[in-house]
Amino acid sequence: HKALSGFIHDIKILSEYDGYVHTNFSLHGTSTGRLSSSNINCFDGETEILTPGGWVRFDQLADGVQVAQWTPEGVVEFVDPSAVIRKPHTGRLVKIHNDHINLMVTEDHRCLLRTDKGKLRVVTAAEYPGGAQQLHAGRFYGGPGLPLTDDELILLAATQADGSWTHRQIDFGFRKERKIRRLLETLERMNTPFKVTASEKRTRIIVQDWALVDKLKSFLGAEKVWGAWLLEMSRRQLDLICDEVFFWDGCFTRMSHYSSSDKVNADWIQVLLSLSGVRARIREYDNKLPNARLNYQVDVTRRDYSWTTNVQKSFVDFDGMVYCVSVPSSYVMVRRGGEVMVTGQCQNIPSFLAGFNIK
């Protein structure tokens, strides 16, 4: 009885319409339970959901994998979903799109928005409006921390961007004075052995500490890429890395973009920024130079939302599988077409509460 009373109390607080729990529309955000819809309320298979292993397409999400939930306090946590939903759907999907928003969902999908006064609001995809804020990020508390000092983290970021493994050494070649100066200052603080040779074209710096090189290589691997181990960093370590990567592989002065020729790296930096309260979108970038590799750029805006102004909404005939998960907060972090979004999910409600008057 006490649990049911608390459940109904939450419904009363969060009811935004006529005070009834309907079977075809989900109310949101209760602290004592999850409200639901009898309709499908799902994503298409191309939509990705954030997991501790990175972005995973819904149509490839396995049972037993944790997913990222967003709470109304703006916190992102990795949790075990109470359900993974895979259902056939014949009917319409709603495509919602502008420069920073990309959703393809069923018409009754619960979309989370924020008003200009900071109040959270839930609407169906079919009713998705202009003039509101679409959320794109949250704040992850971080993991237990990695056994790396701040200077080792700086060297890790420099190595990932510009270093080469050579015979248990790290070989750097720089033309930019700011990179030369930063790396030398870091190595001197660490009191680690290194060698410097300079020519008219570049300065070469070789890190010669075998133990340190092996330690960094144990994280970056032979291919020098970021990975899921980043989420084990403490919040302070994550903040340091989120700033440091722009010094080596991005726009350091404005911290407005990061780039890499390896999509894995761009994906993980987008994850870290999205878990740091920052709006980050990823896109392909072709610099048109002969024999140049395709580049992946993460564009960064130092806020957690975009405006829904000029959003385009269209209805698409669909016959196939749709997907979702159920998590305690009822909100998840997803990505589609390189755009990260915080939005609603499928939920479940006991049938005896359907249509229950809570006024």
Buried (B, 14 or more C-beta within 10 A) or exposed (E): EEEEEBBBBBBEEBBEEEEBBBBEBBBBBBBBBBBBBBBBBBBBBEBBBBBEEBBBBBBEBEEEBBBBBBBBEEBBBBBEBEBBBBEEBEBBBBBBBBEBBBBBBBBBBBBBBBEEEEEBBBBBBBEBEEEBBBBBBBBBEBBEEBEBEEBBBBBBBBBBBBBEBEEBBBBBBBEEEEBBEBBBEBBEEBEBEBEEEEEEEBBBBBBBBEEBBEBBBEBBEEEBBBBEBBBBBBBEBBBBBBEBBBBBBBBBEEBBBBBBEBBBBBBBBBBBBBBBBBBBBBBEBEEEEEEEEEBBBBBBBEEBBBBBEEBEBEEEEBEEBBBBBBBBBBBBBBBBBBBBBBBBBBBBBEEEBBEBEBE
